[in-house]
Amino acid sequence: LLDDEFSADVQKSQPSWRRTVAFAQANGIAIPAMSASLSYFDAYRAAELPLNLTQAQRDYFGSHTYQRNDKGPDTPFVHTDWIHK
């Protein structure tokens, strides 16, 4: 994705790629490589990902802490006592 020519080809093919994955999933056809690579592509190009639920689960089960993204980039990491032990 760092090569300009390859990146242009991927960008041009993206709508068809999405339609193919959506069609396969809607019809119960397993295409794990195509759907996983599309998810990877989306994650690779996203500045921020919606990982709030994953971070909350990690903090709940393992006290891994999380950083709130609504308070600015310099916000310290916090842990929440989810079940008030």
N, C-alpha and C positions, 0 to 999 in steps of 0.2 A: 504494500500500500504506500510505500515511500517513493516508489518509482512513478514519475509523472505519467508515462504512457500507460502503465498498468492501472494506476489509479483512475485515469480517465475512462478506461475500458470498464472497470468495475462500476464507476458512477453511472455510465451509460446503460449498463446492464441491470442496474439495481431494480427498476420497476418490474422487469420480467422475472427476476430472481424472487422478488417478494410475491408476485402473483403465483409462481410455481409452488413456493412453499405453502402459501395460503390454500391453494387448490388441493395439494396433497394432504394437508392436515384436515381440511374440511371433508375429505373423502376417506379418511382413515388409512392413508398410504404413508408408510414410514420412509422418510428420507432424512435420516439422522445427520449425515454429513452436510447436506445443503442447509438444513435448518440450524444446525450448530454453527456453521460458518457464517450464516446471516446474523445470528446473535452475536458472534464474535466481532463481526464487522460493525454492528451497531454500538457495541461496547467500546470498541477501539476508537471510534470517531466522536464519542460523546464526551463533552467537557465534564458533565456531572451525571451520575447514574442514580436511579431511585433505589438505593440500597438500604433505606431506612429500616425496613422490616428485618433484613438480614443482620444489620448491626444491632437491632433491639434483641433479636433472638440470641446472638452471640453474647451480649451483655447479660441477658437473663440466665442463660445456661452456664456461662463460664466467667462472668464478671470481666469481660474483655474491654469494657469502656467504649465510649463512642464520642464523636465530636459533633455538636449541633451545627448544622450549616446555615441556620437562620440567624445566627449571632455574629457572623463575620469569620474570616479565615484565621484569626488569632485566638479563637475561643479554645479554652483548655478542654481536654478529654474528661468526661464524667462517667460515673457509674450510678445507675438508679437501682434502688432496692424495690424491685418489681412486685414482690409479694409481702413486704413489710414483716419480715421475720422477727 
